[in-house]
Each structure stands twice: as C-alpha cells, then as structure tokens.
C-alpha cells in the first residue's frame, strides 16, 4: 500500500544506542535486528577468538579485538515502522565519531549493566544527548545475573546523570531468583524461563495486587517485596509524563536480558510507540521541518575503505526533509555547486543495498570521491546550512611523522582522508622553526586504528611520539589581547581550518592561563561552549 509523504516520515524512528563497554550493546542491537527480520540468527561477539563476529562490526581491527570502534548504520522494518539504528562504539577508547553520530539521531537508547550501573563512557555520551535535548530510553540489562537494587539504579541515574526516571516495567527477583517482569502500562506479567529464556509466557493480570501473581510466582517473600516496591513507586515515584520524556528530562526504564532475548521485544514495542519521528533541525535560515517537501540533509560521518577491494569512501547523510530520489541533483552548499546523487546505499553494517528513494529520518550512504566534509549540507532548493558539527576537545596527543620519506604523498593522502572522516584531529605547530604535525584523539585506541589503517589502506608506516598534553582549547579574542597571549604561549597549534588552539598538560595549567588572560575566550570545542 502506498503511504503518503507524511505517513512515510512519521513511520521513521532513527535512534542511537549508547552504553559503556561490555554492557551488552552489540547483543541488544542484534536482537533488535533479529526482531526486525534483518538477520536470521543473532550471534554475539564473545572475545577475539570467536569466529562469529557481530554484523555491526566490520573493520578488521574490530574483528581481531571483538569490539566496535566505528559507528555503523543499520535499518529494518518492524510492524509499520521503518527503523534506523545508529550503532555507536562502546569501547572505552572510542572516537569523536561516536559523539557526532548522536547528532543524526532523534532519540537514544541508554543501555546499563544491572551490576555496574552508570559507567564513565555512558556519562560522556549522555552529556551529548543532554546537550541536544533528545529523549532517552533506558534498558537495564543482564537481569538474569545478580546486580544492584532497581531503586539504587534509579537513584544513580538522578545523582550521576541528573535525569529522573519512570520504570515502564518492574522485575520480580534477580539473578538466580529472577522470575518475571511486570508491565505497568499493559498490566501483565512476562514470566522468565531459566531453561528457555526466549520462550516468554505472558499472563494478563488486574494490577500488582492480583492474587494470580502469588500462584504463578509461588515465592511468598519475593511477591511481598515486589508489592512493597510497586506501592513505593506509585506513592513516591515520578509520574509518567510524555512532555518530560520528549524533552529528555525523564527517562522511561525497561528491565530485561538482551543475551537471553528477554524483554527486548517488549522494549522495542514500547519504544516505537513513544520515540519521536524525525524532528525539526536548526539551520542558519531558521528551523527546517521534516515534513517540508524539499529535500535537505547533512553529512555526519565519512568512512573510507568499507570495502577494501574497491578502495571506496562513503559519506553518511542524514535526510532532514523531503524525499531523496535516485539520480536527483542537489546544491552542495559549502562548494556552492550542483551535485548529482547517483547511487546511494542503505546499510546493514557492510552489506549494502541500492536505494531508489528515501525520506526524512533515513540515513543514506553517498559515494564520496573527496567531495564531502563532515557537516556538509545538501539541499534541493536554496543555500541554507545546518548548524555546524561539533569538534570535541581531544584528550590524547602524538607528534606524527612518516618513516619513509618516499611515501610522503601517500601519507598526506591518508592523513587528510582520516581527518575528513573525523577519526582524528590534525594540528600544525604555530610559530615554531621546525614545523610539526600533531594528531589529537578522544580515545587512545584511535592511535592504534590510525597506525593500522595507514598501513593496511595506504601502505604507509608512521612514527607516533606521545606528547604530554591532555587538553586542547580553541581561543578567540580582540587582536591586541590575542597578540599578548600568543607571545607567552609555547604550545600553540592551528587546526585544519587555521583556527588557533592552545594545548595544556593539565587542568591547573589551563586554569592559570584562563585567570591570567580574562579577555581571551577558551572553547572546549570548535564552536559550542566555553570551558
């Protein structure tokens, strides 16, 4: 049946999954794809020796380590919804690419390990979601293992992340004693079968006081504790409030076990009902409505050599309004020239399919001969640009040089392409007699990825020398103030857009400079907020 343009857009749900390493993100992603019929078998990554690799992990280094280091895009259909999952790296040494992927999402699913609670990487990713004010849905995972008390986890969400929560369902027991979850909105029990977890028995009940619970669970202390907890939630817990959920101030919580396939489908059903369809985006000419019939979109990620046999480069474009039609011509705003979009693809990790048309909310991959940069805007009509893509402050730095001077051309090409992908940030020393290139990254693993990819894809060996810096701050101010500042700073660099950046070894050094030069503005990234 042919849907109207508005129906097509409203059916799109584009979201990212954020979590700390080992919380089960790859497993959850695969189970969602499994329910969407995108894969026939869900096989999770377990250690580097396992020959079965997750579908969302495609780069060689990921297969060796059993981790996700790049962000993949996967799409599938479920009921009447068209779902786009943006899979972000969960490894602690992840890259800036992770942050930027979140700019293409309309909501986020936050995955939390019941035993570990809110962890460091989750906090970093949550901050980016909070900055954008997008809805966040929480899946508390691994209920089949012993973990923290659910109330303790809710308290942690509020104290560590500053977000209130509303449990959509509630567990009865945990670990060896895990019996069921109670779905609060649908008034039903979903029983957990330890022998066959994916075989879920659903029992309709009349609220948590229903005596059916006593018969089915058959564990008096556990049922008593469950009822006390439900009473406490009803009396002292937050009320369900869709406006607060939509603005990212209240997170709906779901309990389950992704590896056991328990609670995942329930989560998916609730999530698709509640999560937003494509949302309006800010541009330099005002708000762009997804229901606007004119095509527009922005590049949020560039990935080179997804298929090493073809040495290709793909620009990932989030469609923000209108319909993409195969072969259409658009305006490449930064370059100020028309561009024909010939053969876009949609993805299931490395698998691709050519796409005839796509709608606001969809992610398409464009073959990139070097035309695109992260943040580029493409529009069917006009020349507006979407808000600039954030460049976050790197936390680790290395001086970089090529070992074989004869390979300098290949080295420059590789470095340029990886910088354009956003995998690294490249700086040039400022006012030094011997100029030096410096690479900055958000996570240390990116140095290893950089070395690996330059060798594998460009046949170049590099030398990386670690530098003692931990902070990069973009600076601006009046000309005379800047001149005085520049005279006294030793560790100044320029970024690839020729903007002035100062590197600091520690927080004390940075604060001292800020106190000494009150007229200089220090920015944590290239445009968002002062530190």
C-alpha positions, 0 to 999 in steps of 0.5 A, a space after each residue: 500500500 502506498 503511504 503518503 509523504 507524511 505517513 512515510 516520515 512519521 513511520 521513521 524512528 532513527 535512534 542511537 544506542 549508547 552504553 559503556 563497554 561490555 554492557 551488552 550493546 552489540 547483543 541488544 542491537 542484534 536482537 533488535 535486528 533479529 526482531 526486525 527480520 534483518 538477520 536470521 540468527 543473532 550471534 554475539 561477539 564473545 572475545 577475539 577468538 570467536 569466529 562469529 563476529 557481530 554484523 555491526 562490526 566490520 573493520 578488521 581491527 574490530 574483528 581481531 579485538 571483538 569490539 566496535 570502534 566505528 559507528 555503523 548504520 543499520 535499518 529494518 522494518 518492524 510492524 509499520 515502522 521503518 527503523 534506523 539504528 545508529 550503532 555507536 562504539 562502546 569501547 572505552 577508547 572510542 572516537 569523536 565519531 561516536 559523539 557526532 553520530 548522536 547528532 543524526 539521531 532523534 532519540 537514544 537508547 541508554 543501555 546499563 549493566 544491572 551490576 555496574 550501573 552508570 559507567 564513565 563512557 555512558 556519562 560522556 555520551 549522555 552529556 551529548 544527548 543532554 546537550 541536544 535535548 533528545 529523549 532517552 530510553 533506558 534498558 537495564 540489562 543482564 537481569 538474569 545475573 545478580 546486580 544492584 537494587 532497581 531503586 539504587 539504579 534509579 537513584 544513580 541515574 538522578 545523582 550521576 546523570 541528573 535525569 529522573 526516571 519512570 520504570 515502564 516495567 518492574 522485575 520480580 527477583 534477580 539473578 538466580 531468583 529472577 522470575 518475571 517482569 511486570 508491565 505497568 502500562 499493559 498490566 501483565 506479567 512476562 514470566 522468565 524461563 531459566 531453561 528457555 529464556 526466549 520462550 516468554 509466557 505472558 499472563 494478563 493480570 488486574 494490577 500488582 495486587 492480583 492474587 494470580 501473581 502469588 500462584 504463578 510466582 509461588 515465592 511468598 517473600 519475593 511477591 511481598 517485596 515486589 508489592 512493597 516496591 510497586 506501592 513505593 513507586 506509585 506513592 513516591 515515584 515520578 509520574 509518567 509524563 510524555 512532555 518530560 520524556 520528549 524533552 529528555 528530562 525523564 527517562 522511561 526504564 525497561 528491565 530485561 536480558 538482551 543475551 537471553 532475548 528477554 524483554 527486548 521485544 517488549 522494549 522495542 514495542 514500547 519504544 516505537 510507540 513513544 520515540 519521536 519521528 524525525 524532528 525539526 533541525 536548526 539551520 542558519 535560515 531558521 528551523 527546517 521541518 521534516 515534513 517540508 517537501 524539499 529535500 535537505 540533509 547533512 553529512 555526519 560521518 565519512 568512512 573510507 575503505 568499507 570495502 577494501 577491494 574497491 578502495 571506496 569512501 562513503 559519506 553518511 547523510 542524514 535526510 532532514 526533509 523531503 524525499 531523496 530520489 535516485 539520480 536527483 541533483 542537489 546544491 552542495 552548499 559549502 562548494 556552492 555547486 550542483 551535485 548529482 546523487 547517483 547511487 546511494 546505499 542503505 546499510 546493514 553494517 557492510 552489506 549494502 543495498 541500492 536505494 531508489 528513494 528515501 525520506 526524512 529520518 533515513 540515513 543514506 550512504 553517498 559515494 564520496 570521491 573527496 567531495 564531502 566534509 563532515 557537516 556538509 549540507 545538501 539541499 534541493 532548493 536554496 543555500 541554507 546550512 545546518 548548524 555546524 558539527 561539533 569538534 570535541 576537545 581531544 584528550 590524547 596527543 602524538 607528534 606524527 611523522 612518516 618513516 619513509 620519506 618516499 611515501 610522503 604523498 601517500 601519507 598526506 593522502 591518508 592523513 587528510 582522508 582520516 581527518 575528513 572522516 573525523 577519526 582524528 584531529 590534525 594540528 600544525 605547530 604555530 610559530 615554531 622553526 621546525 614545523 610539526 604535525 600533531 594528531 589529537 584523539 578522544 580515545 587512545 585506541 584511535 592511535 592504534 586504528 590510525 597506525 593500522 589503517 595507514 598501513 593496511 589502506 595506504 601502505 604507509 608506516 608512521 612514527 607516533 611520539 606521545 606528547 604530554 598534553 591532555 587538553 586542547 582549547 580553541 581561543 578567540 579574542 580582540 587582536 591586541 589581547 590575542 597578540 599578548 597571549 600568543 607571545 607567552 604561549 609555547 604550545 600553540 597549534 592551528 587546526 585544519 581550518 587555521 583556527 588557533 588552539 592552545 594545548 595544556 598538560 593539565 587542568 591547573 595549567 589551563 586554569 592559570 592561563 584562563 585567570 591570567 588572560 580574562 579577555 581571551 575566550 577558551 572553547 572546549 570545542 570548535 564552536 559550542 561552549 566555553 570551558 
